Amino acid sequence: MDLSINGKLYQVEDSPNRTLLWVLRDELGLTGTKFGCGVGICGSCTIQIDGVATRSCLTMLSQVEGKQIRTLEGLATENPDGSLQLHPVQEAFIELQVHQCGYCMSGQIMQAAALLDENPAPSEEEIIAGMDRNLCRCGAYPRIRKAVARAAEIAAGG
């Protein structure tokens, strides 16, 4: 099966009923996607499929053939000189020092990027609603909300 991940084509020889999470991590070495609960509740395994935030622990290979998959590793872009340009969400999360234990951050970042792709200037209420299904066991929700708002500012040129 051919998978398009972060703009690259990967050939995967696996059961169509295997979850995308384990293929990303174990077979392709894309370990930015984290295993959390395994039942789609926590959001730590969030990736984007055709721009939509999706739980990779619940997504079977058979569901993603022919679709564009984006993981944390594909969020930054490469500059002509070979250096990386972080995504505004990554910049904001670093700037505001959002990370604590790191358990949820990959999923938080991917969820936030999808939210901002859909709504580049969300209100605080829209940020809360858009990030609601991603859990943070450290309780960094206020910093996460501030970082999403800051990422919107950065993306807008501020």
N, C-alpha and C positions, 0 to 999 in steps of 0.2 A: 504494500500500500504506500502511495506517495503522500507525504504530509508537507504542507507549506508552513514553516515555522520561522518567524522573524525574517521573512523575506528569502529564506533558503529552502531548497527542496531536500527532504530526507526520505529515504527508502526504508520502510519499517516492515519487517517480516514478523508479524505477531497476530494473535487472535483478535478478530474485530470486537470481541467482547472484553478486551483488557481495557482498563481505565487509562485515559490519557496521562494522568498524573504520573503513573509508574513508568510509562514509556518515556515521558520527558525526563524524569529523574534517572532511572536505571539504565535505559538504553541509549539515550541521547546526551546524557550528562548535563542537562539543563536544570541544575539544582536550585535555581532561584525560586522555583515553584515549590512550596513547602507542603508537607503532609501535616494536617492538624487533627481533625476529628474523623475524617473518612466518610462522613455522611452528609456533607454539604452544608453544615450549620455554621462553622466558624469562619469560613472565607479565606483561610490562609493559603489555599490552593488556587485562588482566583487567577485566571488568565483572561485573555480576550480572544473570542472567536468571531471573526468578521466584525470586530469592533465592540462586541457585546461582552461585558464581564460575565464570566462563566466559571462554575466550580469544576475544576479538572478531575476531582476525585469521583465525580458522578458522570463524567463524560466518557463514553466508550469510543474507541477508535473508529468504529463504524459510523459514528455521528460527525466526524470531522474531515473525512476525505473530501478534497476539493474546496476546503474552506481555508481562510487565512487565520493562522494561529499566532498570537503574540504573547510572549512570556516576558518576565522582568528583564531577561537578557536582551530583549529586542526593543526596549523602551528608549534607550539612548540612541543617538544617531552618530555616525562617523563623519567627522569633518574631512575636508580634502587633504589636510596634513596628516591624517591618520589618528588624530586625537578624538576623544569622545565628547559629544555635546549631550549633557544630561537632559532628560525630559524635565519640563518645569515642575512636575510633581516630585521628581527625585531631588531637584535643587531645593525646593521648599522644605521637604522633609529633612534634608541635611541642615539647611539654614536654621530651622526652628528646633533642631535636635529632638525630633519626635520619637526616635527609637528608644526603647528601653530593653526589653528582653529579646526582641526581634521575632518572636513567634509568629506574629500576624503581619509584619510590615510588608512583605512581598505582596500579599493579598490586598492589604490596604492601599498600597501604591497602585496596583493594577486596577482596583475598583475606582480609585480617585481619577486615574487617567481616563478611564471609560466615561466616568461622570462628566469630566471636563470636555471630552470630545463631543458628548451629546449636548452639554449646556456649558458654554465657555465662561459664563458669568453667573454662577448660581448664588442664590441668597443663602443665608445661614440655614434657614429651614430646608432648602433644597439640598444643601450639603448633608445635613443630618439625615434626611430621608434617603439620599443616595448612598450614604455610607452605613446605613442602619444594620444591614445584614452581616457586616464584618465585625467580628468580636476581637476585643483586645483585653487579654487577661491582666495587663498592667494598669488598665484604666486610663490610657493616654488619649481618651476621646477629645478633650478640649484642645490638645496640641494637634491632633489629627485634623480636627475641623479648621483650626487656624492655618495649618499647612495647606489644606485644599484651597482655602480662600487665597492664600499667598501664591499658590501655583497658578491660580486664575489671573492674578495680577502680573506675575512673571510672563505668562503666555501672552498677555495683552500688551507687553512691552514695558511693564512697570517695575 
